[in-house]
Amino acid sequence: MKEKPDSKYSSTLLLPKTNFPLRSEAATREAGYRQRCTTDLYHWQRENNPGELFVLHDGPPYANGHLHLGHALNKLIKDFINRNRVMRGFKVDYRPGWDCHGLPIELKALAELKGRDRSALSPMDIRTVAQASARAAIDIQKNEFLSYGIMGDFDNGYLTMDKDFETRQLKVFYEMMNRGLIYRANKPVYWSPSSQTALAESELEYKDDHKSRSAWVGFEMDRPSEALLNVLPKSTSLQAVVWTTTPWTLPANRCVAVHPKLSYTLFRTSNSVDQSMIYLAATDRMEEMKKRFAASAPATDGSATAQVTLEPLAQVLGQDLVGTTYRHPLTSESLPFIAADYVTADSGSGLVHTAPGHGMDDYKACLPLGIEAFCPVDNVGKFTPEAGKELEGLQVQAEGTAKVLDILKEKGSLIQEQAYVHKYPYDWRTKKPVILRATSQWFANVGTIKEASLKATENVKIVPESARRRLEGFVQSRTEWCISRQRSWGVPIPVLYEVETDEPLLTGASVQHIIETVKEHGSDAWWTMTTEELLAPEYRNNGKTYRRGYDTMDVWFDSGTSWTMIEEKMPRPHLPFVADVYCEGSDQHRGWFQSSLLTSVALTGKAPFGTLITHGFLLDAKGFKQSKSLGNTVDPAVVISGGKNLQKDPAYGTDVLRLWAASSEYTRDIAIGKTILTQVAESIRKFRNTARFMLGNLSGFKEEEQVSYDQLSRLDKFMLAEVYQFSKNVNAGYDEFMFNKVFTQLQYFTSTTLSSFYLDVIKDSLYSDAERSLQRRAIQTVLFHTLNAFTRSVAPLAPHLGEEVYEHYRDCFVSPQPSVFLSGWLDAPESWNDLQLRDEFSVLKHLRSEANQLLEQARTAKVIRSSLEATVEIQMIESKTGADQEQEEEQRISGNRGNTDNLGSLSQVLESYADDLKKLFITSDVTITGCGAGSSDIAEEDGENVFVREVLVPRLGLCRMVLRKATMHKCPRCWTFTSPEADTLCPRCEPVVSALQK
């Protein structure tokens, strides 16, 4: 910090003048810029920007409760992209959306209706409260999004519960139906007893430590196949050993599956009481059988387990077992063995209990054989009467499992019960385990379009690229999509059923009539109108009676069809995608990304997105996942406005929250905490400080007063070369959607390029030169371009800061704009990219760094206080070392030349910049002497006042720096030690002051 000049000359110095405050006071000052850079900006650019349409399609957040930091991160990434595109002249379309249907909102509605008899509630009772709840949440979230400085068309956002949205959604259903992609089937689906509805795979989460009561069960064979009879000893009983992790599914058992090519062994056990009992299991599982039978028998020798041996009797192939029947272990019903390729000998016994009502592999194996998908379990997860009197009404995953095991034990069929910890699906909303349960559901056949879907993603830019495999994996593994749900709050599956046959009425005329009804009255019509009114006219008098179904659509079908809004209102048929960008969290690879892709490809043949961006989840400062239960969440509202205790939780303002998001490597999981926020706040303070200095020194400057490029000094031209490179790097960061790279560039540019170098060097000229001097106006020209680059670069990330800075130098422009976002994007002409100059200054900055170390030594020794009290002599020792010359020759031959190879020798560089060195070093003088000056010359001087440092500049040469205390007098105006006499102005200041006094 420069000391206050002598009061005699202080009025002659051109000190910075600006009312731009160093402290942001963000919590109050940002509000003054909010409207200008959000709502007003959005509408202005839609009407006035000359460029092409750019559509970032918003993945709708759930309309339930307050926003959390994950919402903030998501919306901020989108806003960075949109603002950058606005400044580049695009017409940005961004309409925030809300996902309004589904279970959480319905459960919230039911909680509000808690005082009423649940059985007496009609669907409309629930829907009315659910709709009001969603609208209230949307109002809250809209205001919270606006507090983040999000620019968008919030007045015309989309809601999945709006009539026009529901109509488009039903049209997608209609088109997929016409293409044969919609069908109804009674097959097992993921069913949530806690939610009482079917679930899609995207609504599951897997718990790795789920504990099951698995069972090893003996299935008694009653009619062996001919091949089995040929090897089976006479007068014996035969039991197939079957393992299941879900004993509650045994009532639904319909067959046992074997692999046709596997070898199976008949064996006796040494601990069997009845030696006529023979067991059957896969040959490769004999060691496992030994463990199971040992564990099932008490030890007789005091050891932990019994010693059991197995006596193999014969072997048969799986295909020879087909045709065998067995007695159901619970009902004694005679059931068959079947062949199935999915059976392995990797686990269990190689014989698989098959219940087509409770497993997809089981269902697929049984379907061609005409074996029904029997499911004696109701929608709350309890056994129905079909499971038997002993089991009826028991919850299958609790007391139902226990009862099944008790019955098996009583019948002598339970070989062993075993606790088994494994990965198991849970309902992601209720966090409770699900079951597989056969019910009549509606499905979308995605198996026929998944190859086209994968093809459509080949030309999609995916950020990060590693996410491509994740999305492709989810699509590749999927063959069907259960789109029906057993809820009241949603869009109805538009199907009526013939009462007598339960056959669905699924025709173009019927569905089209329902679509027109919803278009006019909304989806509530499904529950408020009569069945007759919902029937298309041609079916009203055909002698049949119909009923409406009450299934609603999967909410992923709701949000997954949101692209139709863009296709309808802003069609761009020439593009291979619907929207330019989708951006959501990594969980959406199995959710919204996938449902959007499948429905878009089904109807348009193209991907819904041109670029797909995925971000991670939030971690606390210690790296733990943020969770309300852990109490480690960070509320974005507290970051912006502060907490109850402002000392503990200060009000950082919106821009600090935004810069935190920008600084994060969002493609991974992201940490946030008090220390991180403090660091970001310090960065914005440095940004403000740097901007404030430039603003203060542009006081009175006008754009038309710029000095032409060829009149600039080499230092000024070098600074413009740095601005060019900065702009190039910033553009690359925005183009790659890597905003942390932009943030890093801003930090380096302001702290290192500007504050630590250029601004430090040019301060003296700005303060002391004549106001209208060419040198000072040249510096102001560079500051003007530099401030433009800085302000435009930071504005998409910190719009309030960008607006505030721009407002304080807007009058410099010939044609000022009302907002920085209307002032255009970075404009650094190629002529600024002087590589030779950059190479030369890399040498000069290296020497400056060495000189600074000498100056610090002198300060520590208290020989000087200010660097202006010193002079530096640079003594050339050797132009280039032999090693340097050998290295240059090797590089010349290999073609790998360094960035100083075109500079000649060190002495040539120094002589070229001899007049600039004292300015660069901020000393009162720098002199250069030739080769040969040695340490003996220095030894004759006062060693306490002389500081020496040898400096090697790679590939250029070696020199010695000698620092001495200045011998001339201090100028009372600029304080350089360049005056010939005490208390007299230096040769630079004297004419400036004289001119001012005239």
C-alpha positions, -999 to +999 in steps of 0.1 A: +000+000+000+015+034-010+019+059+018+000+092+018+020+117-003+032+150+010+002+172+014+019+198-007+016+177-038-012+153-030-037+174-050-015+169-081-016+131-080-043+113-099-054+089-072-083+064-080-118+078-078-148+056-076-178+051-054-177+013-060-176-001-025-151-026-014-176-045+007-205-060-012-232-058+015-247-085-007-277-092+014-291-057+007-273-045-024-280-075-047-317-069-045-313-037-065-299-056-095-321-087-093-350-076-116-327-062-142-306-093-146-334-119-143-369-112-155-362-081-175-332-096-191-350-128-200-378-110-219-354-085-235-332-112-250-361-132-263-373-101-283-340-086-292-311-110-294-303-117-331-290-152-328-305-187-331-328-202-306-311-220-277-333-243-256-322-256-222-351-278-211-357-278-174-360-311-156-390-305-133-382-306-096-409-321-074-435-296-062-432-306-025-416-286+003-387-261+003-357-263-020-324-278-008-289-272-020-291-299-047-319-279-063-297-247-061-267-264-077-289-278-105-305-245-113-273-225-110-254-247-135-283-242-159-282-204-153-245-202-160-251-219-194-281-197-203-265-164-193-234-172-214-256-180-244-275-147-239-243-127-239-233-145-271-265-133-288-286-165-287-324-163-280-325-184-249-357-203-241-358-215-205-391-223-189-389-237-154-411-268-148-426-286-118-434-323-114-467-321-097-482-357-095-471-387-075-470-404-042-452-378-019-478-352-027-506-377-023-493-388+010-491-352+021-527-347+011-538-378+030-520-364+061-540-332+058-571-354+055-561-375+085-591-365+106-615-380+081-625-416+076-599-430+051-623-454+036-648-426+029-624-405+010-631-402-027-603-398-053-614-362-058-611-355-021-575-365-023-569-348-057-583-314-046-560-313-015-530-326-035-534-300-062-536-272-036-505-286-019-485-287-052-495-251-061-485-238-026-451-256-030-446-241-065-451-206-052-426-212-024-400-228-048-405-201-075-395-174-050-366-194-037-353-200-073-356-163-080-335-156-049-307-175-065-307-150-094-321-175-119-331-160-153-361-176-169-397-174-179-411-181-145-445-166-155-449-192-182-433-223-166-448-257-171-467-278-146-473-315-152-508-310-137-518-283-162-545-292-188-523-286-218-494-307-204-518-336-195-533-334-230-498-336-247-489-365-223-520-384-233-512-378-270-478-395-264-497-424-249-520-424-279-491-424-304-472-451-286-504-472-285-508-467-323-472-480-327-480-511-307-458-501-278-486-501-251-499-534-237-516-548-206-503-580-189-507-599-157-470-602-148-448-596-118-438-560-112-420-542-084-447-535-058-445-513-028-467-525+001-459-493+019-471-472-010-496-497-023-486-492-059-465-507-087-431-491-092-407-488-121-371-497-117-363-460-117-383-457-084-361-482-066-330-478-045-310-508-033-300-515+002-268-535+004-273-549+039-309-562+037-312-593+058-334-622+047-345-654+064-334-677+036-344-714+036-330-747+023-361-768+016-366-804+005-392-808-023-404-844-023-405-860-058-436-881-064-432-891-101-396-893-112-388-892-149-378-924-167-341-914-167-342-907-130-360-940-122-332-958-140-306-946-115-327-942-084-322-970-058-354-990-050-374-984-019-361-949-014-376-914-012-362-886-032-361-849-022-348-820-044-329-795-024-341-760-031-328-727-017-348-695-015-341-661+000-379-653+000-397-682+018-429-661+017-430-668-021-433-706-016-471-706-015-469-693-051-445-720-062-455-736-095-425-755-106-388-762-101-363-751-127-332-769-137-305-761-163-307-788-191-269-790-194-260-791-157-250-823-140-271-832-109-261-857-082-283-881-061-267-885-027-272-897+009-261-879+040-243-896+069-264-878+095-298-887+080-320-907+104-338-923+074-311-938+051-338-944+025-339-907+020-321-896-012-314-860-020-308-842-054-287-811-061-263-798-087-230-818-088-210-786-085-228-778-053-218-808-033-195-789-009-223-765-002-246-794+005-222-808+030-222-774+049-260-771+048-267-806+061-239-802+087-255-770+099-289-786+101-278-814+124-266-811+161-230-821+167-224-852+188-187-847+196-189-813+213-178-794+181-197-764+167-212-784+139-218-820+130-194-839+108-214-849+077-203-869+047-221-873+015-225-905-004-229-898-042-252-925-058-257-914-094-256-884-117-281-872-143-283-842-166-308-815-160-326-823-192-333-858-179-351-844-149-377-826-170-409-845-167-404-853-131-431-840-107-429-832-070-452-825-041-456-788-032-440-785+003-470-766+017-500-779-003-488-813-015-500-803-050-482-822-078-461-798-098-435-802-126-397-798-132-390-774-161-358-764-180-345-728-178-313-714-191-310-688-163-303-716-137-267-717-126-246-737-101-230-705-088-252-704-057-280-723-040-284-759-051-288-756-089-325-763-085-346-731-085-379-726-068-400-710-095-430-687-087-441-669-119-462-645-098-431-633-080-402-631-104-396-620-140-373-648-149-398-672-134-426-656-154-407-657-187-398-694-182-434-703-173-453-683-199-446-705-230-456-735-209-490-721-200-481-720-163-501-692-147-486-663-127-502-672-094-499-645-067-517-650-033-505-616-020-527-584-018-517-548-024-506-542+012-483-572+011-505-596+030-514-632+021-548-636+005-571-666+013-556-684-017-524-689+003-543-710+028-560-704+061-529-706+082-513-678+061-542-655+053-538-619+064-502-623+075-476-597+062-454-616+038-421-601+048-426-604+085-450-628+103-459-644+069-422-655+064-420-668+100-453-689+095-441-704+062-409-715+079-429-730+109-451-750+085-421-763+066-405-773+099-437-791+110-438-810+077-401-820+080-393-802+047-370-775+062-334-786+059-320-753+073-329-717+079-301-693+072-297-655+078-287-640+045-274-605+040-277-592+004-287-563-019-324-558-020-347-532-037-365-505-016-392-480-024-372-448-028-400-427-014-409-447+017-375-463+022-392-497+028-386-530+010-406-539-021-418-572-034-423-586-068-460-593-073-481-603-104-509-578-111-526-566-142-506-535-152-500-514-183-466-515-199-446-497-226-426-521-247-393-504-248-374-535-260-384-527-296-371-491-295-340-494-272-316-500-301-330-468-318-327-450-285-290-460-282-284-450-318-300-416-311-275-409-283-244-415-304-241-379-315-252-365-282-225-346-263-224-361-227-207-343-198-189-360-183-183-385-211-181-413-186-218-409-180-225-422-214-219-458-203-242-453-174-271-442-195-265-468-222-263-495-195-297-486-181-313-484-216-297-516-227-309-536-198-345-525-201-372-543-221-404-530-206-416-501-186-445-505-162-464-472-166-495-478-144-498-468-108-525-475-083-529-439-071-555-411-072-532-382-078-520-384-114-530-386-151-554-415-157-545-444-180-572-436-206-587-470-208-623-483-201-630-520-195-659-542-206-676-552-173-684-588-183-650-598-198-626-572-183-613-566-218-598-531-222-613-507-247-581-494-262-589-480-297-580-448-314-615-434-313-619-442-276-586-427-265-590-397-288-624-389-272-608-391-237-580-368-248-605-342-261-623-344-228-592-338-207-582-310-231-614-292-222-620-302-186-586-314-173-578-348-159-603-344-130-629-352-156-619-389-153-632-389-117-661-363-120-678-373-153-699-403-159-686-434-177-711-426-204-696-392-210-661-407-211-672-432-237-667-422-274-702-419-290-697-450-311-694-473-281-724-459-261-751-481-276-733-513-286-749-535-260-719-536-237-713-522-203-681-504-195-663-493-164-634-469-161-600-480-148-585-460-119-548-466-126-527-434-131-495-430-151-461-433-137-448-398-129-417-406-150-441-408-180-454-374-169-421-356-168-406-378-196-431-363-221-422-327-212-401-324-244-434-323-263-439-286-252-407-277-271-416-298-301-450-282-303-442-246-295-406-243-309-402-270-335-367-273-351-371-303-375-337-297-391-320-306-358-313-342-347-325-334-312-354-315-295-337-294-268-301-282-269-293-291-233-307-313-205-289-310-171-298-330-140-283-351-112-267-385-119-298-404-106-317-392-137-299-417-160-324-442-148-352-416-144-360-385-164-331-388-189-342-423-198-380-417-199-374-386-220-352-405-244-376-434-248-407-414-254-389-390-278-374-417-298-407-436-299-425-406-315-398-385-333-370-409-338-345-384-323-330-378-289-347-351-268-313-336-260-283-324-280-261-321-249-266-341-217-250-328-185-248-347-153-239-334-119-231-351-086-247-349-052-239-328-021-214-337+006-206-319+038-172-304+045-160-338+058-170-357+027-202-373+041-234-373+020-257-345+031-288-359+049-314-344+071-311-374+094-274-366+099-281-329+105-253-320+080-273-302+054-266-267+042-297-245+036-291-222+006-314-196+021-291-195+051-260-191+029-277-161+012-295-144+040-276-157+071-288-177+100-302-167+134-267-161+146-250-140+119-216-145+136-220-182+131-238-181+098-231-148+080-252-135+051-230-142+021-255-132-005-265-149-037-232-144-057-212-163-031-236-193-034-234-190-072-196-189-071-195-218-048-214-238-074-192-224-102-160-233-083-171-269-078-161-298-100-198-306-104-194-338-124-184-354-091-200-353-057-195-318-043-185-306-008-197-275+010-192-262+045-182-231+064-146-232+054-154-236+017-179-208+018-154-185+036-128-193+009-154-184-019-163-152+000-126-143+001-124-148-037-153-125-044-137-099-021-105-101-042-126-098-074-142-067-060-109-052-049-093-057-084-124-043-101-124-014-078-088-005-086-096-006-123-128+014-119-110+041-098-083+046-125-108+047-153-124+078-138-130+103-165-120+079-193-141+076-224-142+048-250-135+072-278-103+083-261-086+049-266-050+048-277-045+027-309-027-006-305+004+004-323+009+034-298+008+011-268+040+002-248+052-033-249+040-038-213+005-027-223+006-049-254+017-078-232-013-072-209-036-074-239-019-106-249-028-119-214-064-106-218-065-125-251-053-158-235-076-152-205-106-147-229-097-178-248-095-199-217-127-186-203-145-193-236-131-229-235-145-233-199-179-221-209-180-241-241-170-273-222-195-265-194-166-266-170-174-235-149-147-244-123-122-237-150-137-203-156-136-196-118-100-207-117-091-184-146-108-155-129-089-162-097-055-164-115-062-135-137-072-111-109-047-123-083-016-131-104-018-114-138-034-082-125-029-075-088+005-091-085+019-079-118+003-054-142-016-033-117+013-032-094+036-020-122+014+006-137+003+023-105+031+048-105+022+060-140-015+062-133-009+083-102+020+105-113+020+110-150+001+139-166-036+131-169-037+135-207-003+119-213-001+092-240+014+067-215-014+072-190-042+071-216-026+039-231-027+023-196-064+034-193-071+019-227-057-015-215-076-012-182-108-006-202-103-037-222-092-057-192-122-046-171-145-055-200-130-090-202-132-095-164-168-082-161-182-102-190-164-133-178-177-131-143-212-120-151-228-154-159-214-168-126-220-137-104-246-116-122-251-091-094-214-084-092-212-081-130-241-056-130-226-036-102-192-033-118-207-025-152-229+002-137-199+020-123-181+023-157-210+022-181-205+059-188-171+051-204-189+036-234-199+055-265-232+035-265-238+022-229-262-006-224-286-009-195-271-042-184-238-060-187-257-089-203-266-067-232-230-055-238-219-086-258-195-114-251-157-115-249-140-097-278-102-102-279-089-097-314-063-120-327-039-091-332-035-090-294-020-126-294+017-116-296+035-148-288+069-132-291+059-106-264+046-134-242+079-152-244+099-120-236+078-112-206+081-147-193+118-139-189+112-105-175+087-118-149+112-145-139+138-118-133+112-097-115+105-126-091+142-129-084+145-092-078+116-093-054+134-119-033+164-096-031+142-067-021+127-089+007+161-097+020+169-060+021+136-052+039+143-080+064+178-065+070+160-031+075+182-016+048+151-004+029+114-002+036+100+005+002+113-011-030+117+025-044+146+030-020+166+004-040+185+002-072+194-030-090+224-037-111+222-067-135+257-081-143+258-104-173+280-134-165+275-158-194+252-155-224+244-192-227+259-221-209+274-250-229+247-273-215+221-248-227+236-248-262+237-286-263+201-287-252+190-262-279+208-282-305+190-314-294+157-295-295+164-280-329+171-315-343+140-330-327+118-301-336+108-296-299+118-259-294+112-242-261+093-209-257+125-189-253+143-203-283+134-173-305+147-147-280+184-148-286+206-142-256+197-129-221+217-098-227+198-091-259+165-093-240+177-071-211+192-045-234+159-044-253+140-037-221+166-016-203+144+014-200+115-006-187+132-026-160+129-001-131+092+001-138+088-037-138+109-041-106+094-010-090+128+003-080+143+037-085+168+024-111+180-007-129+213-008-148+229-035-169+266-041-171+285-064-194+302-097-188+331-101-164+319-083-133+328-106-105+322-110-068+355-093-060+341-060-072+312-063-048+334-073-018+350-039-018+316-023-010+298-022+022+285-058+024+257-049+048+241-027+022+246-049-008+225-080-017+236-104-044+218-132-062+228-152-092+200-159-116+198-186-143+173-181-171+170-215-188+184-216-224+192-179-223+220-174-199+233-165-164+234-131-146+240-117-112+216-092-096+231-067-072+208-046-050+220-014-034+203+014-015+194+043-039+218+072-037+197+100-053+171+120-034+134+111-028+109+130-050+083+145-026+056+138-051+061+103-065+086+091-039+110+076-063+147+082-055+153+101-087+156+137-076+190+154-080+185+174-048+166+170-016+130+183-015+129+189-052+107+172-078+122+145-100+125+151-138+092+133-144+071+152-118+085+187-123+069+194-157+036+177-147+033+200-116+044+231-136+017+225-162-009+222-135+002+255-119-002+275-151 
